[in-house]
C-alpha cells in the first residue's frame, strides 16, 4: 500500500486517546508478571480462566485488524452474502460447544497442546511431525498480521509513506514486552481490556454508518452492485455451493483445532467451562463478519471504483475520511486493541507447540520451572522477530484471503482428521496419521505451486480452483487416515496356551 | 425476504454485542479478581 490517505486523525486529541489506551494495556500486562511461577501459568494461565474472561479473551483473539480488513473486503465484494463464513463458524462452534464433540475428550486429557494428545494414540514421532505442521501453518498465517496491521494504521491515521516499518516495530515491541514477561496471564488480562475497547469502537462506528448512510442506502448499494447474489451466497456467481462447503469445512476444523481458539478450552477451569465458553461465544463469529461487512458495504457505497487486490484497502480508506475527529482516536485504539490481542495470543499459541511438542523430545531430563519459563520467553522473542522480518520481506502474489486459505488448509485438514480419529476411533494409528499429515501438506502446496507456475496457472485456476482443491484436501486427508490405519497390521498380544493337569484343572 | 433476514441479523448482532460487552465487562472484572486471588493464595501456600 503506497498511497497516503487523507485522514481526520488529530495527533493532539486522537493521539492522546490512543496513548492513554497503550499505557493502560502495558501496565496491566506487566502487573500480571508477578503471578507467573510455573510453565503452566505462562502457557495456560494456570488453568484458572473462568467463563467471562474466557469469552472476552476468545473474542478479542479472533478479531484482529486482518480479520476486520478481509471481512470488510467480503462485504465490499459480495454484499451481505459475504458474511456467510461467519454464520458457518458460529454454527460450528455452537454445535461443538453443546455436544462437546472432540473438545470434551481434549480438555479431559489435561494436555497443553493438540500434538500432546496425538502422542497418546499415535506416538512421539507423530507428535513432533504434527507440531511442525502446526507451527508451519501458524507462522505462515501469523507472519502477515503485523504487516497488514501496520498498513491499516498507516492508512487510517494518515501517516507519511515510509512509516510502515516503524509502526510495525512499535506494535510488536509493546506486544512482546507483556507477552514475554507475563505469558498467558498477561494475554488474558490485556485481551479483556482490548475486548472492551475494541467493542466500543466497533459499535460506535457501525451506529455512525447506520445513522449517516442509512440501511436503505446500504441495501440499494448491494442490490445495484451484486443483485440478488448480494443477499444469497448460493446465487452469487463468485460464491455458490463450493464456497459454502469449503468454508463449512474450514469452520468446523478451525473450531476443533485452531490452536489459539482451542487454547481457551485448554486454559479453562474445567471441561464444562470450556464448552460453555464455546457455546456462549459462538454468535460472536456472526458479528465478526456482519459488522465489518457493513463497513465494507458502506465503503462500496462511497468508493465503488476499487477492484482487484486494492479492495482490501477499501475499509481503512473509507474510515479515514468518514469517522470524525475524536471518534477516530477511539477507532484506532479499538483496532490497535484488536491487533495486539490477536498477535499476543497467536505468538503464545505457537510458542506452546514449539516448546511442548518440538523441543520436548530433545530436552534431556526435566527442566526446572524457571528454565521452562525462560525457554518460552526466548521462543516468544524469536517468533516476534520472525513476524517483523517476514512481514517486511514477503510480497503477496495472491490476495490475502487466498493466501490465508492455503496456509490454513495445510494445518486444518490434517489436524482435524487426527483429532477426530484420536478421540473416537481406537483403530487409528501412526500409519494413518502420517498419511493424513502428508496429504494435508502436499495437496495445497502443490496447488499453490501450480497456481504460481505460468504454464499451469490458468489451467489449474479454471479447472480446479482453490475451493475444490481445499475440499479435496480434507476428503483425501480423512481417506489417508482410514486407509493407512487399516493397512497397518494390528498387534496381537500372544496368549499363553492353557495347560491342564491330570485332574483337568488349570 | 432475504433483506429482512439480513436486517434482523444485523440488529441482532448490534443488540447481542452491546449486551455481551456490558455483561462481560462487569463480570470479567470479577473473574480477573478471583483468578488473581487464587493465584496469590496458591503462591502463598507454596512458600509456606
Interface residues (C-beta under 8 A of the other chain):
Chain A: X35 X37 X41 X45 X46 X48 X49 X50 X51 X52 X53 X55 X56 X80 X83 X185 X188 X189 X192 X195 X196 X199 X200 X202 X203 X206 X207 X215 X219 X228 X231 X232 X283 X284 X286 X287 X290 X291 X294
Chain B: X2 X3 X5 X6 X7 X9 X10 X12 X13 X14 X16 X17 X18 X20 X21 X23 X24 X25 X27 X28 X30 X31 X32 X34 X35 X36 X38 X39 X40 X42 X43 X46
